[in-house]
Structures are given as C-alpha cells and as structure tokens.
Amino acid sequence: MKSLYFIIKEKGVILRTVNFKESSLIFHLLGEKFGTSKIIALGVKRPTNPFKGTVSPGNIVEIVYYKKESAEFGKMREISLIWKPEKVTRDYRKFLIMGFLLKIIYMYTIEGVKVSGLFKFTEKMLKEINEVEPKRNVVYSLVLKFLSVIGVGPEIEICLRCSQNLQKGYFIINEGGVFCEDCASNFFDKVFIDRKNLAYFRFLRDKKLKSVKNLKIENDENLKEILLNFTNFYLGETICKDFKEILKREI
C-alpha cells in the first residue's frame, strides 16, 4: 500500500536551522495551525536559489511543504517572507535575546503538538524585541511571559497552597511557587518576596517589553534569584545556565 502525501500550507516562525549536506538546510518551524515541524529545504543555500536568505531563525514566513505519512521531515515546496527581524541582526544584544527566546521555544515544544497561544506570543515577542532597547528587564519579562503562556506560572496572585491573596510571601524552591507566610513556615529552602517584588513580577509579566525596559527594581538581585530558581525548576539546568549567561552580558 502506497504512503499518503500531505500538502500543507502554514504560517510560521523559523526557530532553528541545521546544515544538511552542502547546499540544503533542515529547519524547525513553529506553525500557527500545526505546532512545530521539521522541514528540509533542498538547495536553499545555493546562490541562485530564489528562497536563499528566507530560511533564517526569527523570520516569519508562509510556507508550502509536503510530507509523507509517518515521515520524520517535510520537504519545502515554496516559501515567502512575511517579516524579518532586521534590527536584531544589527545589534548583538538583541540577537542574544532573540536567540534565547527561540531556544526556549524549540526545547520545550513537541513536534506536531500545538500549544494554544504560543505562535501568537512568539510572533509578538519577536516584533517587540526588534524594536525595544535590550535591557535586563526585557529578559526577565520574556521568561515570565513564556512560563505563563505554557501554563506553569508563576502564581503570584494567591498562595499556591491556601489560595489566600498575596501581599508578600515566600518562593518555595522545591515547590516551584509562592506561598503566604503561614503556609511557608514549615519550609527551609525559601526566598522572601516583599510587596514591591511581587508588584515587579506582575508588571514584568503583564506589560509590553517597551514598558518594562526602564523599570527601576530596588532589589534586583532578589528578583533575579527567584527567577533563576523558578526557571531551573520548570525549564531545567540548560536554560537556567543560558539565562545566567545572557544576564552577564552587557544588557
């Protein structure tokens, strides 16, 4: 019995590219309709190829590709550029931030599984990164926004245990969330969060990147410690290490 071929038209963001032979690329696409896919772009690196330069991380594209039933890769038929991060390519700090975002999304998406809202979030963040001045608060905000989109929080409105409204609290590292003072009393591995830092977290999570870039955080080290612990808990050591490295740069 012959395998079926599917022709798929999709709008998507290119997350990652890998060289394939001398003139081709394999790329990972975050699609609006079908989630992430792996696609081969044959001959796309040749100087005469009409699609040369289109298959690049951060580009938003419309693509037609075909895929054999149960095949690992799709094969690109045609592609057109909708938007590219032009300002990002001229500023290495913006490039670092964009690369960090794309890596997180690539590592925490499963091929063929659509995460509600993730494409729109990625599209929006790429365009904001392209325009915003790259600062540390921007990175904080991206991490908090991504965690919220994939549904893991952090919960900073109410206590994770008793659901009491939070005015202050403790981040419990092994629980991955914020507890009120009473519920946190039996835990030793915890970080205090005062009223101001809770307000900072909410602002960073909810506002546009251009609004958060100049936010003055009085106790930045405390907020950074909490975010790093939360990132390590939910996204793992690799992403947490990348998070630390990007904060060490001139951002």
N, C-alpha and C positions, 0 to 999 in steps of 0.2 A: 504493500500500500504506500503510495507516494505521500510525502510530508506536505503539509499545507504551508503556503507562504502568506504572510500578512503584510499589507502595505499600510504604514502608519504615518499620519501627519501630526506633528506635535510642535508646540511652542515650548521652549525650554532654556535653561541656563546650563552652560558648559562648566562642569565642576572641576574636571581634571583631564589631562591628556597624557598619553604614553606613546612613545615612538613604536611603530610597527613596521619592521623591515626598513628599507631605505627611504621610501617616499610616502609612507602612509602613517596614519595615527589611529589609535584607539582612544575614544573619549567617553567620559561618563556624563550623561545628560540628566539633569533634574527636570522632568517634564511636568507641565501643568495638568495634564489629564492622566498620565500613566505612571507617575513617580520616576524613579531612577532606571536608566537603561545603559547598557554598554553597546557602543556602536563603532564599527570600523569605517574610517574614511579613506578609501583606497586612492593613492596617488595625490593626496591633497597637499603634500609638501613640494610637489613639482612646480617650478616657476611658472609654467603655462597653465596650471590648473585654475579654472575660474573661481574655485572656492578657497584658494590659498589665502591664509590670514583670517578666515572666518571662524575656523575651529580653534578657539583660544579660550582659556579659562576666564570666566567672568562675562563672556559675551552672551547676550540674549538673542536667540535665533529661532527661526521657524525651519523645521526640517521635515523632509520626507525620507523615510527609510523602510526597507523591507526586512522581515525577519522570518526565518524558517521556524516552524513549530518545534519547540523544545531546544532551539539553538541557543548557544551562550551569547552570541553577538548578533546585533542587527547590522545591516550594510546600508550606508548612506547613499541615497539616490540623488538628492539635491538639498541645498541649504541656503538660506538667505539671512543676512544680518539685520536684526531689529534694532539693537542697541549695543554699544561697546563702552567700557569704562576708560575713556580717553584720558581723563585727568589722573586716573590711578596709575597709568603706565608712565606718567611723568613725575611721580612723587613716590619714592621708595617706601615712605611711611604708610601711605595709603595702600600701596601694593602689599605690604606686610599684613595690614589689617584685612584686606580683601582675601588674601591667601589663607589667613587664619579662619575666616568665616567659611570659605569654600571647603577647607579641610574638615572642619567640624561636620558640615552637612554631608560630605562624602563618606565620612567614617560612621555616621550614625543614621544612615538611611539604608534600607534593604531593597535590592533590585525588584522592581515590579510592585512594590508596596507604596501606595500613595499616603502621605501624611497630610491631613487636612490643613490647609493654610500655609504649608511650607514653601511652595513655589512663590506665592504672592509675597510672603515675608522676605524671601531671598531676593526677588526682583526689587522690592522696595529698599532693602538694606544696601544692595549694590549701588543703586542710584544715589542714596544718601551718602555713602562712603565716597563716591565720586566727587561730591560737592563739599563735604564737610572738612574743616581743618582737623588733621589727625592728632588726637589727644588721648590721654589715658582713659578719660571718662567715656570716650567712644567705645573703647574695647570693653569696659565694664558693662556698658549698656547693651552691646551686641550679645554678650554672654547671657545676661539676664533675659533678654528678649528671646533668644534661641531656646533657652530652657523652658520658658513659658509656652512657646509655640509647640514644643514636643510634649508638653503636658507634665513636666516634672517640677514646676515651681520656679523659685522657692515660694512657699506660702508665707507671706509677710503681712497678711491682714489679721489672721487669727492664729491662736495657738494650735500647733499640729496635733496636740493630744486632747485638750478640753474644749477647743473652739472658742475660747474667750478672745474678745477683741484685743489686739496687741497695742500697747503704748510703748513698751520696751520688752526685751526678752533675752533669751539665750539661744544662740545657734548651737545645736547638739550635733557634733560632728558625726557620730556613729548612726544618728537617726536621719541626717540629711535635711533638717528643718529647724524652724524657730519655735521654741516653747516659751510659755509665760514663766514668771519667776517661780511660782508654786510647782508647776509640773517639771521644771528643770532642777529642782532641789536635790534629787537623787542621782544626778549625773555629775561626773567629774570632768569629762573631756568636753568642755563647752567654752563658747566665746560670747561675752556680753555685748548686746546691741542696744544702744540707748535710743531715745525718741528721734534724735536727729538722724542717726544712721538708718533707722527704719524709713524715715522720710526720704533720705537719699536713695535707698533701694527702690522705693516706689517711683520716684522721679526718673531714675535711670531706666527702669523697666518700661515706663509708660510713655515717655516723651520722645520726640524725634531726636536724631543724633545732633542736629544743629542746635537744639535747645540744651542738650546735656554737656556740650563740649566745654563750656565756660563755668560749669557748676563748681563752686568752691567747697570742697569737702574738708571739714576741720580735722577729722581723724582718718586720713586716707589709709594708713597702714592697717587700722582695724577693719575697715571695709574690704580692703584687698585680701586680708587674711580669711575673712568669711567667704568671699567669693572664690578664692583658690580652694578652700576646703570643700565648698559645695560643688565646684567643678570636678575636683578629684573624686568625690563621692558618686556623682551621676555620669560623668563623661570619661573618667579614668585617668591614669597617670600620664599617658602620652599627651592628651590635650591639655592637662594641667601644666605639664612641662612647657609646652608651646606657649601657653598663657603667660607663664613666668618669663619666658624668653622675650616675648614681644613687649612686656612691660619694662624690661631692662633697656630696650632701645630708646632712641631719642623721641619718645612720644609723651 
